[in-house]
């Protein structure tokens, strides 16, 4: 089951969105990596590289995104090789 987070952003803004995976991890399990796929309004998929510090992934949301609904699908791989549930960032970009 996905967690959905909806945000609004100007096309001139640049943001970094933190995702804290710690509350959903078992004791002794850590985040190894996080995969982020960006789907712009026109379709297609772009890979976004977040920085991961401890159990928090910092997802860069760049300026200059296409006007409309941009989706960022975020899934962590844990130290025990499990995948986290998806966190879906839905970002509506305005002028």
Helices and strands as residue ranges (DSSP letters): E 3-10, E 15-20, G 22-24, E 31-39, E 46-48, E 51-53, E 56-61, E 68-78, E 87-94
